Amino acid sequence: MKCPYCSRDLALGYLYNGTQPVQWLPDGKKPSYLNFSVSENAVELQNSFSFFKVGGYAAEAYYCDTCHIVLAKTK
């Protein structure tokens, strides 16, 4: 997939949210086991933390390291 801004290739990965900050991780990388931490190789998304919202979901997303954007499809 190409970046809509610069036309470079986007890196496939996933948006993770558990007890860590929302972050994009490259395909094949796993989130940290430590709560409230950002994994190595992760790109942290701007987010706010809520102690009462704990999830284990991941959404496929693409990242452009030139434009610093993440693209994800919705339902």
C-alpha positions in Angstrom: 0.0 0.0 0.0 1.2 3.5 -0.8 1.1 6.6 1.3 -1.5 9.0 0.1 0.7 12.0 0.9 4.2 11.0 -0.4 3.5 7.8 -2.4 6.2 5.8 -0.6 5.5 2.2 0.5 3.7 1.9 3.9 4.8 -0.6 6.5 2.2 -3.2 7.5 1.6 -3.4 11.3 -1.1 -3.4 13.9 -2.6 -0.9 16.5 -2.4 -2.5 19.9 -4.2 -1.4 23.1 -4.0 -3.2 26.3 -2.6 -1.8 29.4 0.0 0.0 27.3 -0.4 3.3 25.5 -2.0 2.9 22.1 0.8 2.1 19.7 1.5 0.9 16.2 3.8 -2.1 15.9 5.4 -3.6 12.7 3.9 -6.9 11.5 5.5 -9.8 13.5 6.4 -7.7 16.6 4.6 -8.2 19.9 3.7 -5.6 22.5 5.6 -5.3 25.7 4.6 -7.5 28.6 5.2 -4.5 31.0 2.1 -2.5 31.7 2.1 1.2 30.9 5.1 0.9 28.6 5.8 1.4 24.8 7.4 -1.6 23.1 10.7 -1.5 21.3 10.1 -0.8 17.5 6.7 0.8 18.4 5.3 4.1 17.2 3.2 5.6 20.0 0.0 7.2 19.0 -1.4 10.3 20.6 -3.8 9.0 23.2 -5.1 9.4 26.7 -5.0 6.7 29.4 -8.0 5.4 31.2 -7.5 2.9 34.0 -11.0 1.5 33.5 -10.7 0.8 29.7 -8.6 -2.4 29.2 -8.6 -4.1 25.9 -6.9 -6.9 24.0 -7.8 -5.9 20.5 -5.5 -5.2 17.6 -6.4 -3.4 14.3 -4.4 -3.8 11.1 -2.8 -0.4 10.2 -0.1 1.0 7.9 2.6 3.5 8.9 4.6 6.0 6.8 7.9 6.8 8.5 8.3 9.8 6.2 5.0 11.5 6.9 4.5 10.1 10.4 0.9 8.9 9.7 -0.9 5.7 10.5 -3.7 4.5 8.2 -6.3 2.0 9.3 -9.6 0.8 7.8 -12.9 1.0 9.6 -15.8 -1.5 9.4 
